[in-house]
């Protein structure tokens, strides 16, 4: 299993509260709606808090999205199908409303659990 990690920065015109509300109440149901089509096995939203144990957080990050899929190749192949393209477009539109895409890096990786 592989995981996409997205370091989210909200759009400048969205308050932190509006960002979280849209991410939780609008974007998450869209992910759930298209999970089977795109092969998404798990989806987690991590909300950044101001008082992190390290004394702060990287400036501008509002949260981290975690999306588990069987493989990058399978995810991309699913998104390339006609139905997958519709799902990807709907998710992309929600992403564009929610985040500053140019400042919200994403990458795929393999999770190696150490504890837990």
TORTI-287235 format. One line per 8 residues: number of its first residue (from 1); for each residue x, y, z of N, C-alpha, C. Coordinates in pm, whole numbers, always signed. Each point is the difference from the previous one (the first is absolute). Layout:
NUM	X/Y/Z/X/Y/Z/X/Y/Z ~ ... .
END
This chain:
1	+85/-117/+0/-85/+117/+0/+90/+124/+0 ~ -45/+101/-72/+74/+126/-9/-90/+114/+45 ~ +62/+110/+38/-76/+111/+54/+39/+130/-69 ~ -103/+79/-36/+23/+136/-48/-9/+91/+122 ~ +99/+87/+15/+1/+98/+109/-10/+137/-64 ~ -98/+78/+47/-23/+134/-54/+14/+100/+115 ~ +96/+91/-11/+20/+105/+101/-82/+121/-44 ~ -112/+20/+64/-98/+99/-45/+24/+140/+56 .
9	-7/+94/-89/-5/+141/+38/-131/+54/-54 ~ -79/+56/+89/-131/+52/-43/+17/+122/-88 ~ -99/+25/-79/-1/+123/-80/+0/+119/+95 ~ +66/+107/-40/+16/+118/+85/-134/+62/+39 ~ -101/-14/-85/-129/+62/+30/-90/-87/+88 ~ +46/-118/+40/-77/-86/+89/+54/+11/+142 ~ -89/+17/+95/+42/-3/+140/+35/-144/+37 ~ +76/-21/+108/+27/-137/+43/-129/-79/+25 .
17	-100/+66/+56/-127/-69/+28/-71/-39/-130 ~ -2/+90/-97/-65/-30/-128/+74/-113/-72 ~ +133/+3/+7/+82/-106/-60/-37/-136/+60 ~ +2/-8/+133/-29/-128/+66/-142/-47/-29 ~ -95/+93/+1/-139/-36/-26/-15/-57/-140 ~ +59/+66/-100/-12/-50/-137/+74/-133/-15 ~ +118/-9/+56/+80/-123/-11/-76/-118/+60 ~ -59/+21/+118/-71/-108/+70/-138/-28/-60 .
25	-78/+106/-24/-141/-19/-35/-29/-7/-150 ~ +88/+53/-82/-20/-1/-146/+99/-95/-68 ~ +130/+22/+25/+103/-78/-69/+0/-147/+43 ~ -6/-27/+129/+5/-139/+48/-112/-87/-60 ~ -124/+49/-6/-104/-82/-64/+26/-25/-149 ~ +66/+95/-67/+34/-22/-142/+103/-112/-10 ~ +100/+1/+90/+98/-109/+1/-71/-132/+25 ~ -87/-4/+99/-73/-124/+32/-84/-48/-119 .
33	-64/+94/-68/-84/-32/-115/+80/-69/-111 ~ +124/+42/-21/+82/-50/-110/+108/-100/+43 ~ -1/-39/+127/+105/-89/+51/+9/-131/-78 ~ -111/-66/-20/+2/-129/-71/+48/+17/-144 ~ -46/+105/-68/+39/+24/-138/+150/+19/-13 ~ +59/+76/+95/+143/+33/-7/+89/-96/+78 ~ -61/-98/+66/+80/-98/+74/+55/+55/+131 ~ -67/+97/+58/+45/+57/+128/-45/-93/+112 .
41	+96/-47/+79/-26/-96/+106/-22/+68/+136 ~ +64/+117/+18/-10/+72/+127/+27/+147/-28 ~ -66/+86/+75/+18/+145/-15/-5/+62/+139 ~ +102/+79/+32/+10/+64/+131/+30/+147/-19 ~ -66/+83/+79/+30/+143/+4/+67/+30/+133 ~ +114/+69/-5/+73/+41/+121/-3/+152/+4 ~ -68/+53/+101/-11/+146/+14/+118/+52/+80 ~ +70/+101/-55/+112/+61/+72/-53/+79/+118 .
49	+75/-3/+109/-35/+79/+117/+113/+98/+27 ~ -33/+112/+60/+99/+105/+24/+103/-40/+105 ~ -41/-77/+99/+89/-30/+112/+54/-142/-11 ~ +72/-28/-106/+60/-133/-18/+112/-21/+103 ~ +30/-125/+36/+104/-26/+100/+136/+59/-36 ~ +27/+22/-128/+129/+55/-41/+4/+152/+13 ~ -110/+59/+46/-5/+145/+15/-59/+71/-120 ~ -54/-74/-94/-61/+62/-117/-11/-98/-113 .
57	-35/+51/-113/-12/-82/-120/+55/+80/-116 ~ +32/-66/-110/+50/+76/-114/-101/+108/-40 ~ +47/+117/-23/-87/+112/-30/-88/-29/-121 ~ -127/+22/+18/-93/-12/-111/-64/-135/-19 ~ +51/-106/+59/-65/-130/-16/-122/-7/+89 ~ -112/-35/-59/-125/-8/+75/-41/-143/+28 ~ +60/-94/-67/-32/-140/+23/+75/-90/-95 ~ -14/-128/+27/+63/-103/-83/-108/-101/-35 .
65	-14/-27/-128/-90/-105/-46/+80/-125/-29 ~ -56/-114/+40/+65/-129/-24/-98/-90/-75 ~ +42/-49/-115/-86/-83/-86/+75/-130/-29 ~ -55/-113/+47/+62/-130/-24/-61/-65/-124 ~ +87/-53/-85/-41/-71/-121/+85/-126/-14 ~ -46/-94/-82/+80/-122/-21/+136/+33/-59 ~ +0/+85/-102/+125/+42/-62/-23/+129/-77 ~ +106/+73/-23/-10/+123/-78/-50/-33/-141 .
73	+52/-107/-57/-38/-38/-136/-149/-30/-9 ~ -52/-77/+97/-143/-34/+0/-85/+125/+18 ~ +43/+91/+86/-73/+125/+24/-5/+84/-128 ~ +114/+13/-65/+6/+79/-124/-81/-66/-112 ~ +5/-132/-7/-77/-71/-102/-150/+18/+24 ~ -42/-5/+126/-142/+20/+32/-44/+142/-36 ~ +85/+98/+26/-33/+139/-31/-4/+25/-150 ~ +63/-87/-79/+3/+17/-145/-122/-59/-70 .
81	-81/-77/+72/-122/-54/-61/-104/+112/-13 ~ -101/-18/-83/-102/+106/-12/-66/+36/+133 ~ -38/-101/+77/-64/+26/+131/+102/+59/+97 ~ +122/-51/-4/+106/+52/+87/+35/+144/-32 ~ -5/+36/-126/+29/+138/-40/-105/+95/+56 ~ -125/-43/+2/-107/+82/+60/+27/+16/+149 ~ +35/-109/+67/+29/+5/+143/+120/+91/+28 ~ +104/-16/-78/+121/+82/+18/-31/+148/-24 .
89	-84/+29/-99/-36/+139/-27/-77/+60/+117 ~ -95/-75/+55/-79/+50/+113/+89/+23/+122 ~ +91/-92/+26/+93/+19/+112/+94/+118/-26 ~ +45/+14/-123/+87/+112/-35/-68/+134/+18 ~ -128/+7/-35/-75/+125/+18/-12/+34/+147 ~ -24/-100/+83/-9/+24/+144/+136/+41/+56 ~ +106/-69/-46/+137/+37/+41/+29/+146/-35 ~ -37/+41/-119/+29/+136/-45/-77/+103/+81 .
97	-122/-34/+43/-75/+93/+84/+63/+11/+138 ~ +49/-112/+50/+46/-12/+137/+143/+48/+22 ~ +89/-31/-93/+143/+20/+25/+67/+88/-103 ~ +114/+52/+40/+92/+67/-91/+84/-112/-61 ~ -42/-50/-114/+64/-119/-60/+148/+20/-27 ~ +41/+122/-33/+141/+26/-31/+88/-9/+124 ~ -60/+5/+120/+76/-6/+124/-41/-119/+88 ~ -64/-99/-61/-45/-118/+73/+62/-125/-62 .
105	+125/-29/+36/+69/-112/-63/-65/-134/+36 ~ +12/-93/-94/-49/-135/+22/+102/-99/-52 ~ +7/-114/+64/+93/-104/-42/-57/-135/+38 ~ +46/-104/-67/-35/-137/+37/+117/-61/+76 ~ -32/-91/+89/+104/-70/+75/-53/-132/+52 ~ +90/-77/+56/-35/-125/+64/+13/+19/+150 ~ -104/-30/+71/-1/+16/+146/+68/-119/+65 ~ +91/+27/+91/+70/-105/+74/-32/+21/+149 .
113	-99/-72/+53/-34/+17/+142/+114/-44/+90 ~ +32/+81/+98/+105/-32/+97/-62/-33/+135 ~ -93/+83/+44/-72/-24/+126/-148/+9/-33 ~ -77/-95/+49/-146/+5/-18/-50/-58/-121 .
END
